[in-house]
């Protein structure tokens, strides 16, 4: 048996030296080291030997297997290098040719939507005012008529940096900043930016999203002005035949408060998961600026009045472009982004 093992090793090494391609090497591996290979069969025949000869023969066979595997790996690398050199020579690659140019990108759908919103409100006389993403508790809550322990704070659970600083939950803190900066002038601005809330991610909500706040402060501003502004925006951004529904609501920083809904474009009012099967999608929350907020901004509520509104950016884009999942905006999937 030992002579047979030695002859098998010599035969395998000779055959390996003649294997000059990847296909030949694979065939060699199956012939000698595979499950039905010659060396494997020899290992299985150890049980036919007398007990005293089995350990020595088993060790010798394993040693031959190790040698053949090492020789196979070395031969495989040599053949691979030779094949690569041959392919390069046959391909005649000109390494001096310029590389493929990188494709040009384009604006993200959120940015495109923001710019459309800017244009519409610019035509209505609104300026863009940008506030900070990191806010203080004072601006985010207290000056907006939400003192500590006010129950309305539960609606805006957020991410805190420390006991005073937080990632803003809405763009409404910008109302105070712009009022204090521009008093005693009339104001007509929109305040776009990203907001952050600790809430469940679903097809219609994210923990971070863009919002556009609107603020108008002046003399004799009424609820009619607010409803007219919202209706005009909806008809310009979507289609002139869009239906708007106004219903009463509550926000600590407006009084009275309303919410504006629009008939769902995705399901034509039949009901879907984006509109929560009601046929209507909330466009924005709004209302007349609360006297306390006007006073905190420096304006006398006995002389001045105003309205404010706030709406997301991704949700209007959902409706306009028939997208059924807000999570697509931030998955960085080019198959989705390149459609817009």
C-alpha positions in Angstrom: 0.0 0.0 0.0 2.9 2.4 0.7 4.4 1.8 -2.7 1.0 2.5 -4.3 0.8 5.7 -2.3 4.2 6.8 -3.5 3.4 6.0 -7.1 0.1 8.0 -6.8 2.0 11.0 -5.5 4.5 11.0 -8.4 1.7 10.5 -10.9 -0.3 13.4 -9.5 2.7 15.8 -9.4 3.5 15.0 -13.0 -0.1 15.5 -14.1 -0.2 18.8 -12.2 2.9 20.0 -14.0 1.2 19.4 -17.3 -2.0 21.3 -16.3 -1.7 24.6 -18.1 -5.1 26.1 -17.8 -7.8 26.7 -15.1 -10.0 24.1 -16.6 -7.2 21.5 -16.5 -6.4 22.3 -12.9 -10.1 21.9 -11.9 -10.1 18.5 -13.6 -6.8 17.5 -11.8 -8.4 18.5 -8.5 -11.4 16.4 -9.1 -9.3 13.4 -10.2 -6.9 13.3 -7.2 -8.4 15.4 -4.3 -12.1 15.4 -5.0 -14.7 13.4 -3.1 -14.2 10.5 -5.6 -10.6 11.3 -6.3 -7.8 8.7 -6.1 -6.3 10.0 -2.9 -9.7 10.1 -1.2 -10.4 6.5 -2.2 -7.0 5.5 -0.8 -7.8 7.1 2.5 -11.1 5.2 2.7 -9.2 1.9 2.2 -7.3 2.3 5.4 -9.8 0.0 7.1 -8.7 -2.9 4.9 -5.2 -2.9 6.5 -4.2 -4.7 9.7 -4.8 -2.6 12.8 -1.1 -2.1 13.5 -0.5 -0.7 10.0 -3.4 1.7 9.9 -1.9 4.7 11.9 1.3 4.8 9.9 -0.5 4.6 6.6 -3.1 7.1 7.6 -0.4 9.6 8.6 1.5 9.0 5.3 -1.6 9.5 3.2 -2.5 12.8 5.0 1.0 14.0 4.5 0.7 13.3 0.7 -2.6 15.1 0.7 -1.0 18.2 2.3 1.8 18.1 -0.2 -0.5 17.8 -3.2 -2.8 20.6 -1.9 0.2 22.9 -1.5 1.5 22.0 -5.0 -2.0 22.6 -6.4 -2.2 26.1 -4.8 1.2 27.1 -6.2 0.4 25.8 -9.6 -3.0 27.6 -9.6 -1.4 30.9 -8.8 1.2 30.4 -11.6 -1.4 29.5 -14.1 -3.6 32.5 -13.1 -0.7 34.9 -13.5 0.1 33.4 -16.9 -3.5 33.6 -18.1 -3.8 37.2 -16.9 -0.6 38.2 -18.8 -1.9 36.5 -21.9 -5.3 38.3 -21.6 -3.6 41.6 -21.3 -1.4 41.0 -24.3 -4.3 39.9 -26.4 -6.5 42.8 -25.3 -3.8 45.4 -26.1 -5.0 47.8 -23.4 -3.9 51.4 -23.9 -3.3 52.7 -20.4 -2.8 56.2 -21.7 -6.5 56.5 -22.7 -8.6 58.9 -20.5 -10.9 57.2 -18.0 -14.7 57.2 -18.2 -16.1 60.5 -17.2 -18.2 60.6 -14.0 -21.9 61.1 -14.7 -23.3 64.5 -13.7 -25.7 64.5 -10.8 -28.9 66.6 -10.2 -30.8 68.2 -7.4 -32.5 65.9 -4.9 -36.3 65.7 -5.1 -36.5 67.5 -1.8 -34.4 70.4 -3.0 -36.4 70.6 -6.2 -39.6 70.8 -4.2 -38.3 73.5 -1.9 -37.3 75.6 -4.9 -40.8 75.3 -6.3 -42.3 76.4 -3.0 -39.9 79.3 -2.9 -41.0 80.5 -6.3 -44.7 80.3 -5.5 -44.4 82.2 -2.2 -42.0 84.7 -3.8 -44.8 85.6 -6.3 -47.1 86.2 -3.2 -44.5 88.6 -1.7 -42.9 86.3 0.8 -39.1 86.3 1.5 -37.0 83.3 2.6 -35.7 83.5 6.2 -33.4 80.6 7.5 -33.1 79.9 11.2 -30.9 77.4 13.0 -31.4 73.6 13.3 -30.1 73.6 16.9 -32.4 75.6 19.1 -32.9 76.4 22.8 -35.8 75.2 24.9 -36.7 78.9 25.2 -37.2 79.5 21.5 -38.5 76.1 20.6 -41.1 76.0 23.4 -41.4 78.7 26.0 -41.6 81.8 23.7 -44.2 79.9 21.6 -46.5 79.8 24.5 -45.4 76.3 25.8 -43.9 76.8 29.3 -42.3 73.8 31.1 -44.7 70.9 31.7 -47.2 72.2 29.1 -49.0 69.1 27.8 -48.6 70.3 24.2 -44.8 69.5 24.4 -45.6 65.8 24.2 -46.6 66.5 20.5 -43.0 67.5 19.8 -40.8 64.9 21.5 -37.3 65.4 20.2 -33.6 64.8 20.4 -31.9 66.7 23.2 -28.2 67.8 23.2 -28.3 68.9 26.9 -30.8 70.4 29.3 -31.3 73.5 27.2 -30.2 72.7 23.6 -32.2 70.5 21.3 -32.7 69.7 17.6 -35.7 71.8 16.7 -39.0 70.0 16.4 -40.5 72.5 14.0 -39.6 75.7 12.2 -41.8 77.8 14.4 -39.0 79.1 16.6 -37.9 81.1 13.6 -41.1 83.2 14.1 -39.7 84.7 17.3 -36.3 85.3 15.8 -37.5 87.0 12.7 -40.0 89.2 14.7 -37.3 90.3 17.1 -35.0 91.0 14.2 -37.4 93.0 12.1 -39.6 94.8 14.6 -41.4 97.2 14.0 -41.6 96.4 10.3 -44.4 94.3 8.8 -43.3 90.7 8.0 -44.1 88.3 5.2 -41.6 85.4 5.2 -41.3 81.7 4.8 -38.9 79.8 7.0 -37.7 76.5 5.5 -35.4 74.0 7.1 -35.0 70.5 8.6 -36.9 69.4 11.7 -36.3 66.4 14.0 -38.8 64.4 16.1 -38.6 61.2 18.0 -41.4 59.2 16.4 -42.1 56.0 14.5 -40.9 55.8 10.9 -43.8 54.8 8.6 -44.8 55.3 5.0 -46.0 58.8 5.8 -43.6 60.0 8.6 -39.9 60.2 9.3 -37.8 61.2 12.4 -36.3 64.0 10.3 -37.9 65.9 7.6 -38.1 69.3 5.9 -40.7 71.9 6.9 -41.7 75.3 5.6 -43.0 77.8 8.1 -45.0 80.8 6.9 -45.4 84.1 8.9 -47.2 87.3 8.1 -47.5 90.1 10.6 -49.1 93.5 9.8 -52.2 95.5 10.4 -55.7 94.1 9.9 -54.6 90.6 8.9 -57.4 88.1 9.2 -58.2 84.5 8.9 -59.5 85.1 5.4 -56.0 86.2 4.4 -54.6 82.9 5.8 -57.1 80.7 4.1 -56.7 82.5 0.8 -52.9 82.1 0.9 -53.1 78.4 1.6 -55.7 77.8 -1.1 -53.6 79.8 -3.6 -50.5 77.8 -2.8 -52.3 74.4 -3.1 -53.7 75.3 -6.5 -50.4 76.6 -7.8 -48.3 73.7 -6.5 -50.7 70.9 -7.4 -53.6 71.7 -9.8 -56.2 74.4 -10.0 -59.0 71.9 -9.4 -57.6 70.7 -6.0 -60.2 70.7 -3.2 -59.2 72.2 0.2 -60.9 71.4 3.5 -60.5 73.7 6.5 -61.1 72.3 10.0 -60.6 73.6 13.5 -57.5 72.5 15.5 -55.3 73.5 18.3 -51.7 74.8 18.5 -50.3 76.6 21.5 -48.8 79.4 19.3 -51.9 80.2 17.2 -55.4 81.3 18.2 -57.7 80.4 16.6 -56.0 77.4 15.0 -56.9 75.4 11.9 -55.7 72.5 9.8 -56.0 72.5 6.0 -56.6 69.2 4.2 -56.5 68.4 0.5 -58.1 65.6 -1.4 -55.7 62.7 -1.8 -54.1 62.6 -5.2 -52.8 59.1 -4.8 -56.2 57.4 -4.4 -58.5 60.2 -5.7 -60.3 60.3 -2.3 -61.0 56.5 -2.2 -58.6 56.0 0.7 -55.0 54.6 0.9 -52.3 54.2 3.5 -50.8 57.7 2.9 -54.2 59.4 3.6 -54.9 56.9 6.4 -57.9 55.7 4.3 -59.8 59.0 4.8 -59.5 60.4 1.3 -57.9 63.6 2.7 -54.2 64.4 3.4 -53.2 67.1 5.8 -51.5 70.0 4.0 -50.6 72.1 6.9 -51.4 73.3 10.4 -52.0 77.0 10.7 -53.8 79.8 12.5 -53.7 83.4 13.7 -50.5 84.2 15.6 -51.3 83.9 19.3 -51.2 87.3 21.2 -48.6 85.9 23.6 -46.3 85.0 20.7 -46.7 88.4 19.1 -45.8 90.0 22.4 -42.8 87.7 22.8 -41.7 88.8 19.3 -41.9 92.5 20.3 -45.2 93.3 18.6 -48.2 94.8 20.4 -51.1 92.4 19.8 -53.5 95.3 20.3 -52.1 97.0 17.2 -50.6 94.1 15.2 -52.1 90.8 13.9 -50.7 88.0 11.8 -51.1 84.4 10.6 -48.7 81.5 10.6 -48.7 78.1 8.9 -46.3 75.1 8.6 -46.2 72.1 6.4 -43.7 69.4 5.4 -41.8 69.3 2.1 -41.7 65.6 1.5 -45.4 65.0 2.0 -46.4 67.6 -0.7 -43.9 65.9 -3.0 -45.5 62.5 -2.2 -48.8 63.9 -3.4 -47.5 65.7 -6.5 -45.4 62.9 -7.9 -47.6 59.9 -6.8 -45.0 58.5 -4.4 -46.5 56.1 -1.8 -43.7 55.9 0.8 -41.8 58.9 2.4 -38.9 56.6 3.3 -37.8 56.5 -0.3 -36.5 60.1 0.0 -33.6 59.1 2.3 -32.7 55.6 1.2 -30.2 57.0 -1.4 -31.6 54.6 -4.0 -30.5 56.0 -7.3 -33.2 54.0 -9.1 -35.7 56.2 -7.3 -33.9 59.5 -7.2 -33.1 59.5 -11.0 -36.8 59.5 -11.8 -37.0 63.2 -10.8 
